[in-house]
Amino acid sequence: MKAVLVSPPRPGVRIGDIPEPRLSDRGIYIRILWTGICGTDREIINGVLPIASTPPGKDEMILGHEAIGVVERASKGLEDLVGRYVILVNRRGCGRCLNCLAGRADYCETGGFVEAGIKGLDGFMAEYVVDDPRYIVEVPRELLDVAVLAQPLSDLEKSIESGLLHREG
């Protein structure tokens, strides 16, 4: 299967062949339909994003942290997810700090989080991915054309919430 691959901190990007992912006991098999490309991806490709890192034990990482896909297969007990359109959550918490334990990995206090396609975890610019259903958000078919904007919009909302951006009115 094809994927977009990077080797941070070295600059560069390539399309390469990688093994197809295998469905785990508690996983879902997702065909990627669309991915977003943003400034973060550009920084990784140019070798200038300091936090960019490959998954442990790997020389390359699949790029991409904004994606929409369709669930094609699911482990036993998750079959009701087959056929659903989903956005994949890119940041996964450290599992230790209060924010991560409360499901707010974007406010991780330890820095021990991983981020798909950015820091320590393969991303979504591949034909297929296998993921944990805890890290998907279902997308109504009517919103497919704009749903890839959910990740950057959530970043903006978090910035407003945390006071990094000033809100008028």
Buried (B, 14 or more C-beta within 10 A) or exposed (E): EEBBBBBBBEEEBEEEEBEEBEBEEEBBBBEBBEBBBEEBBEBBBEBEBEBBBBBEEEEBBBBBBBBBBBBBBBBEEBEEBEEBBBBBBBBBBBEEBEBBEEEBBBBBEEEBBBBBBBBBBBBBBBEBBBBEBEBBBEBEEEBBEEBBBBBBEBEEEBEEEEEEEEEEE
